[in-house]
Amino acid sequence: MVTLLGSTSAGSAATDSLSVSTVPSQPTDAAPLQVAASGTTAASGDTLYIRYRPAGTGACGVDPSVDSGSAVPPDGTNLGTSPFSVQGAPQTFPIGSYVLCGWLTDPNDATVVLATAQTAFTVTAADSLSLAAPTNAIAGQPFDLTAQGVAYDGNAVVDATYKQAGATCASSPGADTGTVPSGSGIGAGTGSYSATVFSQQVLDAGSYLVCAWLVDQQYPTPLIATSETITVHPVQASLQILIPAKVDGGQPFNLTLNANVSANVPLTAVADLKPKRSGSRCASNPAGEPSSAVAELSQQVTDTRQPAGKVSATDNQVTTPSYGTYLVCAWLLAGWTNAQNPPTVAGPISTTVTALRPEVFRGRTSQHLGIKITVAPVENLVLDIIYSDHLHCPGSPTFSNGLRWTGVWNNELNTNAFGTVRIGKAGKFHANLNGNRNHTFKVSGRLKRSRINGTLSEQGKAFVFTGNQKQSSVCRTGTVRYSVRLG
């Protein structure tokens, strides 16, 4: 028991003495404390006064009537014979430092002080707090962090914050500048507790300082504080671009991004293309690509799944804005953040694609009329046929205004009309437009080196060509040969 001996007042017998203390001498919030007083009196019936106040709020008064402290048992006790020793009822004190003031006074006049005593005591926290930090946290993957320990205060809650490692924790959660996780402020209760202060928390890769406090909600001073540095490991990922080295300018092609990912986290694959110039390279993040120089793909290549292992995303409608060589840049970005510019997980990687101009073949038909065929050289597609032919009709077909039609027909057919016409491995192709029974067209050809030789035929009712609905005779070209040459 820690005590301070009191002094005797002037004019009193030397046997008047007083000391005050706490039981236990080093109290904690684990149990209430008792205030004890002991000493000697010159006469039976002296009165004991005990007051307490927070440390630093002033000295004890010269007598209990002028003291501003709060009474605490055994305050007001009339003492018996000397020596005496009394203890007050158990009292609960908030954690903090205090001063005890004691007086022995005449039983009839509290201003007549026979002896005084003073002592200081501190109520400390017996509460405990520790953090069970994860050892394998991965960027983008939710994880929990648990605070555990023993609390002796029914009002206790666990508050927590986190910030980049290298910073420091404030003395209280209200003064701390860190980010408050979703689980902060969970009640600990009395006794052993386990509180999840990080509940399914998602963070970027890096080291973080986690600060935690066990706080009595009624008082500003935390019961106990602790901290822990945790490491969030980066996602291990690789990225691959699959794209043709050469494509037909203006024609859609496939761009596939393959990723191999070490963890089950949401990711976004992004690809851009821009004209390839001397010194061109990809920025570390798509946000670093100048908008004036970048032609974004028709849609961003994204994968909204949460992959683990090998995943891929494909855009099958990529086109280049013009002809020439383009640099394709690709990144794998964090898909778990709401940041305007998510961090790069893998990349950038790059490759090139060259958009070739269509090949144009020009020539004449066996009717001595012109014909032009446009071919996509990479996919070997017939893109366009512009031709003139001469149809032979019974009688003399005329336009609705009475003018005679010569039988010469000019037309242009593209993929909207004949769909996909692919030149086969032997160089042959064929198209048959027979969806309209009033007007049909057939064309076939064979590409060999820089020349296409083939035939075409066309027929239709006269009104198809003249617009004169009164004429329904059938006009025909017969089989017309043609020959066209590249260039």
Long-range contacts (C-beta under 8 A, 24 or more apart in sequence): 1-25, 1-36, 2-26, 2-119, 2-121, 3-38, 3-117, 3-119, 4-117, 4-118, 4-119, 5-117, 6-39, 6-102, 6-104, 6-115, 6-116, 6-117, 6-118, 7-115, 7-116, 7-117, 8-114, 8-115, 9-112, 9-113, 9-114, 9-115, 9-116, 12-42, 12-114, 12-115, 13-42, 15-40, 15-41, 15-42, 15-82, 16-40, 16-41, 16-42, 16-46, 16-104, 16-114, 16-115, 17-115, 18-48, 18-102, 18-103, 18-104, 18-115, 18-116, 18-117, 19-102, 19-117, 19-119, 20-50, 20-100, 20-101, 20-102, 20-117, 20-118, 20-119, 21-100, 21-119, 21-121, 22-100, 22-119, 22-121, 23-87, 25-121, 26-122, 26-124, 27-93, 27-121, 27-122, 27-123, 27-124, 28-123, 28-124, 28-125, 28-126, 28-152, 29-94, 29-95, 29-123, 29-124, 29-125, 29-126, 29-127, 29-152, 29-153, 29-223, 30-126, 30-152, 31-90, 31-152, 32-90, 32-91, 32-92, 33-90, 33-91, 33-93, 33-121, 33-123, 34-87, 34-88, 34-89, 34-90, 34-91, 35-72, 35-73, 35-74, 35-87, 35-88, 35-91, 35-100, 36-85, 36-86, 36-87, 36-88, 37-74, 37-77, 37-84, 37-85, 37-86, 37-87, 37-102, 37-117, 38-83, 38-84, 38-85, 38-86, 39-82, 39-83, 39-84, 39-104, 39-115, 39-117, 40-82, 40-83, 40-84, 41-79, 41-81, 41-82, 41-83, 41-84, 41-104, 41-114, 42-82, 42-114, 44-79, 44-80, 44-81, 44-82, 45-78, 45-79, 45-80, 45-107, 46-78, 46-79, 46-104, 46-105, 46-106, 46-107, 46-114, 47-76, 47-77, 47-78, 47-79, 47-104, 47-105, 47-106, 47-107, 47-110, 48-74, 48-75, 48-76, 48-77, 48-78, 48-79, 48-86, 48-102, 48-103, 48-104, 49-75, 49-76, 49-102, 49-103, 49-105, 49-110, 50-74, 50-75, 50-88, 50-100, 50-101, 50-102, 51-75, 51-100, 51-101, 51-102, 52-98, 52-99, 52-100, 52-101, 53-98, 53-99, 53-101, 54-96, 54-97, 54-98, 54-99, 55-96, 55-97, 55-98, 55-99, 55-120, 55-122, 56-97, 57-99, 60-99, 60-101, 60-116, 60-118, 61-101, 62-113, 63-103, 63-105, 63-110, 63-111, 63-113, 64-103, 64-105, 64-110, 65-110, 65-111, 67-101, 69-99, 69-101, 72-100, 78-107, 79-104, 93-123, 94-123, 94-216, 94-218, 94-219, 94-221, 95-123, 95-124, 95-125, 95-216, 95-219, 95-221, 95-223, 96-122, 96-123, 96-221, 97-121, 97-122, 97-123, 98-122, 98-123, 125-152, 125-214, 125-223, 125-224, 126-150, 126-152, 127-151, 127-152, 127-153, 127-156, 127-214, 127-223, 127-224, 128-224, 129-158, 129-212, 129-213, 129-214, 129-223, 129-224, 129-225, 129-226, 130-226, 131-197, 131-210, 131-212, 131-226, 131-227, 131-228, 133-210, 133-228, 133-230, 134-230, 136-233, 137-203, 137-230, 137-231, 137-232, 137-233, 138-232, 138-233, 138-234, 138-235, 138-262, 138-263, 138-265, 139-203, 139-204, 139-205, 139-232, 139-233, 139-234, 139-235, 139-265, 139-334, 139-336, 139-345, 140-202, 140-204, 140-235, 140-263, 140-265, 140-266, 140-267, 140-334, 140-335, 140-336, 141-202, 141-263, 141-264, 141-265, 142-200, 142-201, 142-202, 143-198, 143-200, 143-201, 144-196, 144-198, 144-199, 144-200, 144-201, 145-181, 145-196, 145-197, 145-198, 145-201, 145-210, 145-230, 146-194, 146-195, 146-196, 146-197, 147-193, 147-194, 147-195, 147-196, 147-197, 147-212, 147-214, 148-192, 148-193, 148-194, 148-195, 149-188, 149-192, 149-193, 149-214, 149-224, 150-191, 150-192, 150-193, 151-188, 151-189, 151-190, 151-191, 151-193, 151-214, 151-223, 152-190, 153-190, 153-216, 153-223, 154-189, 154-190, 155-216, 155-217, 155-218, 156-187, 156-188, 156-189, 156-190, 156-214, 156-215, 156-216, 156-217, 156-223, 157-185, 157-186, 157-187, 157-188, 157-214, 157-215, 157-217, 158-184, 158-185, 158-186, 158-188, 158-193, 158-195, 158-197, 158-212, 158-213, 158-214, 158-215, 159-184, 159-185, 159-212, 159-213, 159-215, 160-184, 160-197, 160-198, 160-210, 160-211, 160-212, 160-213, 161-210, 161-211, 162-198, 162-203, 162-208, 162-209, 162-210, 162-211, 163-208, 163-209, 163-211, 164-206, 164-207, 164-208, 164-209, 165-206, 165-207, 165-208, 165-209, 165-229, 166-207, 166-209, 167-209, 168-209, 169-209, 169-211, 169-225, 169-227, 170-211, 171-222, 171-225, 172-213, 172-215, 172-220, 172-221, 172-222, 173-211, 173-213, 173-215, 173-222, 174-220, 176-211, 178-209, 178-211, 188-214, 202-336, 202-337, 203-232, 204-232, 204-334, 204-337, 204-343, 205-232, 205-233, 205-234, 205-235, 206-231, 206-232, 207-231, 207-232, 208-232, 234-345, 235-261, 235-262, 235-263, 235-265, 235-267, 235-345, 236-261, 236-262, 236-263, 237-261, 237-262, 237-267, 237-332, 237-345, 237-346, 238-346, 239-269, 239-330, 239-331, 239-332, 239-346, 239-347, 239-349, 240-349, 241-271, 241-328, 241-330, 241-349, 241-350, 241-351, 243-318, 243-328, 243-351, 243-353, 244-353, 244-378, 245-352, 245-353, 245-354, 246-353, 246-354, 246-355, 246-356, 246-378, 247-320, 247-353, 247-354, 247-355, 247-356, 247-378, 248-355, 248-356, 248-358, 248-376, 248-377, 248-378, 248-379, 248-381, 249-320, 249-322, 249-323, 249-355, 249-356, 249-357, 249-358, 250-319, 250-320, 250-355, 250-358, 251-319, 251-376, 251-378, 251-379, 251-381, 252-298, 252-316, 252-317, 252-318, 252-319, 253-316, 253-318, 253-319, 253-353, 254-314, 254-315, 254-316, 254-318, 255-297, 255-301, 255-314, 255-315, 255-318, 255-328, 256-312, 256-313, 256-314, 257-301, 257-312, 257-313, 257-314, 257-330, 257-332, 258-310, 258-311, 258-312, 259-303, 259-307, 259-310, 259-311, 259-312, 259-313, 259-332, 259-346, 260-309, 260-310, 261-307, 261-308, 261-309, 261-310, 261-311, 262-308, 263-308, 264-306, 264-307, 264-308, 265-306, 265-307, 265-334, 265-335, 265-336, 266-304, 266-305, 266-306, 266-335, 266-336, 267-303, 267-307, 267-311, 267-332, 267-333, 267-334, 267-335, 267-345, 268-300, 268-302, 268-303, 268-332, 268-333, 268-334, 268-335, 268-342, 269-301, 269-302, 269-303, 269-313, 269-330, 269-331, 269-332, 269-333, 270-300, 270-301, 270-302, 270-330, 270-331, 270-332, 270-333, 271-297, 271-300, 271-301, 271-315, 271-328, 271-329, 271-330, 271-331, 272-296, 272-297, 272-328, 272-329, 273-297, 273-318, 273-320, 273-326, 273-327, 273-328, 273-329, 273-353, 274-326, 274-327, 274-329, 275-324, 275-325, 275-326, 275-327, 276-324, 276-325, 276-326, 276-327, 276-352, 280-327, 281-327, 281-350, 282-327, 282-329, 282-331, 282-347, 282-348, 282-349, 282-350, 283-329, 283-348, 284-344, 284-348, 285-331, 285-333, 285-341, 285-343, 285-344, 285-348, 286-329, 286-331, 286-333, 286-341, 287-340, 287-341, 289-329, 295-320, 295-321, 301-330, 304-335, 320-353, 320-355, 322-355, 323-355, 323-356, 323-357, 324-354, 324-355, 325-352, 325-353, 325-354, 325-355, 326-352, 326-353, 326-354, 326-355, 327-351, 327-352, 328-352, 328-353, 358-383, 358-384, 359-486, 360-486, 360-487, 361-451, 361-452, 361-484, 361-485, 361-486, 362-484, 362-485, 362-487, 363-452, 363-482, 363-483, 363-484, 363-485, 364-482, 364-483, 365-389, 365-456, 365-480, 365-481, 365-482, 366-480, 366-481, 366-482, 367-477, 367-480, 369-408, 371-456, 371-482, 371-484, 372-484, 373-445, 373-452, 373-484, 375-423, 375-447, 379-422, 380-422, 380-423, 380-424, 380-447, 381-415, 381-420, 381-421, 381-422, 381-423, 382-418, 382-421, 382-422, 382-423, 382-429, 382-431, 383-414, 383-415, 384-412, 384-413, 384-414, 384-415, 385-412, 385-413, 385-414, 385-418, 385-443, 386-411, 386-412, 386-413, 387-411, 387-412, 387-456, 387-482, 389-456, 389-458, 389-477, 389-480, 390-477, 391-458, 391-459, 391-460, 391-465, 391-475, 391-476, 391-477, 392-475, 392-476, 392-477, 392-478, 393-462, 393-473, 393-474, 393-475, 394-473, 394-474, 395-471, 395-473, 397-462, 397-465, 397-466, 397-468, 397-471, 397-473, 397-475, 398-466, 398-468, 398-471, 399-466, 399-467, 399-468, 400-466, 400-467, 400-468, 400-469, 405-462, 405-465, 405-466, 407-475, 409-458, 409-465, 411-441, 413-441, 423-447, 438-463, 438-464, 439-464, 445-482, 450-485, 450-486, 450-487, 451-483, 451-484, 451-485, 451-486, 452-483, 452-484, 453-481, 453-482, 453-483, 454-481, 454-482, 455-479, 455-480, 455-481, 455-482, 456-480, 456-482
